[in-house]
Amino acid sequence: MRPLLTGVIPPLVTPFTVDGDIDADALKGEARFMLSKGVHGVCVGGSTGEGHTLTRDELLRVVTVVQEEVGDKIPVVAGIIVNSTRQAVLSARDMSKLGIKGLQITPVHYLFKPDDDATIAHFRTIAGETDIPIIIYNVIPWNYLRPDLLVRLMTELPEIAGVKQSQGDMKLMADLLLATPKDKVVLSAIDALLYPSFALGAHGTIAANPAAVPGVCVRLWNAVQQGDHKLGLEIHRAMLRFWNTIAGDNLPACVKHALSRQGAPGGYPRAPMPASTPSQKAAIDRELENVLAFEDAAASSARAA
């Protein structure tokens, strides 16, 4: 049976008001927008969702809002970005009664890096406190987990369902895919290289590009699954040009702008993150029009059928 957490799983942005409060109505609208694009799941409280800025209570609130909005239509994953085992356990417990299907949990992200045994103990303790499958979010530059350590974690801890692999090193992605147990998943967060990730056998994606242009990413996923690599490469080229306009230290703000241009509520970034600059917006608008042409083509084909 295919694992539940596969395909295109956008990490939702968290819409904030100008004062930095959570805009729950906008978040509901964003969830409905994602459903309309045919995504296979959504993630709440990830990096694109500025999850590092959310308090424990705020994370519980946004996950609850999204889970209630999508119901059982698609699985919901909750992101946990914290710096201690205790904090992770408390947030995991918060999610236990919501009906979500996964937890996306980073290794600790502050300056001090645990050794391998401490990292395994960290995830073992969390896994012992929840029955929700765990996806390790391998994103922290100074605490980046090696493929052999990730495989050890997936092998020793059955509660770990897989890994979300970030950074741009396709060799590490290929090595991880080669060694991952058959019942686990590897999700790509290598935004610039989603097409080759899918072609290598990644089981899906949780990444910023799917948050910004979900319909296009669904079409890319479908093209690769159907063996249409000519189309996949064409979409890749358009998506890479688009990615180059949103990548940066204020990436969540740029994703929010891209969503707003498609009629989806994005809200403001939370201070001190700056909003997209006029030059960023102009570049995003230009490439957004180009990349959305692939989504429009897909919609036209569906209507014709």
N, C-alpha and C positions, 0 to 999 in steps of 0.2 A: 504494500500500500504506500502511496506517495506521502511523504511527510506533509504536515499541514502548512508549515511556514515556508512556502516556496513561491516563486513568481515575483511580481512587482509589488513591493510593500513600501509605499512612500512614508518617510518620517515627517509627520505633519509639523508645520510651523505653529507656534503658539501665538495667536493674535493678542497683542497688548493694546490697551488704550494709550493715549498720549501721556498719561500719568503712570504708566507701567502696571496697571491692573489687568487681569485676565479678562478678555472679551469672550464670554462663553457663547453668545449668539453667533459671533463670527466663527468661532471654532466649530460649532454645529454646521454652519454653512460650508466651511472648508471640508468637513467630513462628507457632506452630501455631494460636493463637487468631485471628490475622489471616487465615490461610488459611481457617479455618472461616467467616469472614465474607464471603468472596468478593472480597477486595480484588484489585486489578490489579497490584500490586507493593508493595515495602516499601523504605524508606530507612533506613539505619543511620548514626548519627553526626551527625545534624542537630541543630538547636537544641533541639527537643523531647527528643532523645536526649542532651542535655548534651554534645554533641560538642566544645564549646569546652574541656571539662575533660579530654578524653582525650589521652593521650600517643600518639605515632605507633604504638608497639607495641600499645597498647590498642585503637586504632582498627582495626588489622589483625586483632586477635583477635576483636572483636565482629562485624566484617564476615564473617570466616571462619565463625564460629559460625552466623550467620544463613544464609549462602549454603549451608552444608552441610545446614542444617535444611530449607530450602525447595526445594533442588535446582533443577530446571528448571521447577517449577510456576508460578512468577511471577518477573519480573525483580527484581533487587536493585540498589539505588542506594547508593553510599557517599558520605557527607558529608565534605567537607574544609573545616575552618574554621581557617585559619592566616593568618599575617601576612607571609609572604614568598613570592616565587616559588620559591625553593629548597625551602622546607618543602612547598609544594604539589606540586612535582615529585616529591619523595621519597615522599610518601604516594600519589601517583598510580602511581608505579612499584610500590609495595607491592601495589596492587590488580590488577596486570596479569595475574596467573596464577590469579585466583580465579573467573573466569567471570561477574563482575558485568556489568550492562548499562548502568550510567551512573555518572557522578561529579557530585555536587552541590557546586559550589565557590563560596564567597563571594568578592567583592572583599575586599581586605585590610580588617580591621575595627578596627585601632588608630587613633589620633588623626589620623595624617598621611594625607592623601588624595592619591593619584597623579592626574596629569592624564589626559586621554583617551588620549594616545599611550602613556603608561606603563601604563595599564590594558589596552590592546590588546596591548602587548608582554608583559605578565604572562600573559594567557590564551593568546597565541600560543606562548609558551615551554612552558607546561603541555601544550597540545595537541600540540606536537611531540614530547613524551615519552611519549605514551600513545595507544593506539588505542581507548580507551573513550570513548563519547560524553559530552560535558560539558553539564551544565545549570548555567547561571549562577544562583546563589542571590542575588537582588537584595533584600537585607534590611538592609544596614548604613545606619543613618539619616544619618550624616555622609559616607557614600560611596555614596549611592543613585544608581544609574546611570539616566540619562535614556532614554526610549524610542528616540531617534535613535541614541544610543551603543550600546544593546543591538542594534538592527537592524544597525548597522555591524559589530559583533562577529559576529553570526550570518551576515552576508553575506560578510565577509572570511575567516572561519575556519570551514571546512566541518566541523571536528571538534566545533563547538558545536551541540548538538542543539536547544537552546532555552533558555528562561528560566523560573525560578520567581519569580513576581512577588509581593512582599509589600507591606506597608503597606495603608492603607485607602482610597487614592485610586482610585476606579473610572474617573475620566477618564484617568489614566495607563494603567490596564489596557486601557481601550477603545482608546486611541491605539496601544498596543503591539500589540494584536490586529489592528488595522487595517493596520499596516505590516509585520508579521512575515512573512518568506518562507514560501511554502506548504509547504515540506518541514521546517519547524521547529515546535516546540511552545511554548505558553505555559501553564504550570501555575500555578494560583492558590494563594497562601498567605494570602489575605485571608479569615481564618476567619469573620468576621462576615458576609461577603457571598459565600459560596460559590455560593449559588443564582444571584444575578445574574451572577457570573463565568461560570458554566456557560451561562446563557442568552445571554450575549454571545459565546460561542464558545470559552471557555477549553478547552484540550485535556485537562484533568484537574486534580488537586490533590495537593500534598504539604504538609500543614498539620496543626496540632495537633488540630483537631476530628476529622479522620479517624483520628488516633492514639487518641483517647479513645472515639469511637463509630463504629467503622469500618463496621459493618453499616448504620447509618442513613445514612452518607455514600454508601455504594454505592447505597442505594435512592434517595437524592436524585439522584445521577448518572444512574441509569437512568430516573428520572421525566423529567428534562430531555431526555435523548436521545430519549425516546419522545414528547415534546411534551406531557406531562402537567404543565402549569404550575400548575394548581390544587393538585395534590398537592405540587409543588415548593415553592410558597409556604407551604403548611402546614408542611412539614418545615423550611423556612427559619426560620419563626417559633419553632418549638420549639428548633431548633439555636442560634438567636441567644440565647434565654433561657439555654440551657445554657452557651454560650460565655461569657456574662457572669459565670458562676460560676467558670470556670477561668482566665480571663484575668488576668494579674498577673505580678509579678516572680518568683513561684515556680510558674509555669505547668507545668513538667515534673512537679513534685510533685503538682499537682492532677490532671494527666492520669493519673499513677500511681494516685492514689486512685480515680479513675473506673474504671480498668481492674480494680483489685482488687475493686470492687463487682460486676463482671461475671464474676468468677472467673478473671481473667487475672493472672499475676504482674507486679507493677510494681516492687517493691523500694523502696528508700529513695532520696531525692535525694542527690547528692554535696555535702558541705560546701564552702562555707558556705550553700548553698541550704537554707532551712527547709522542713520538711514542711508539709502543709496544716494550717491551724488548725482547731479544732473548728467555728467558724462557717463556714469555707469548706467543710468536709466536709458540714455540714448542708445548705448551699445546693446543693452539687453533687448530693447524694443526691436532693434534691427534684426538681431539673430533669432529672437523669439518668433517673429513672423515667418522666417525661413524654416525653422525646425517644426513649427506647427503645421506646415504644409503636409507633412507626412501623416499627422493625425487626421487632417481634413480629408486626405486621400482615403484613409481607412474608413472614415465615417461615410464617405460617398459610396465606397464599395459595399458597405453594410446596407445602406439604403437601397442600392441597386439590386442587391440580392433579395 
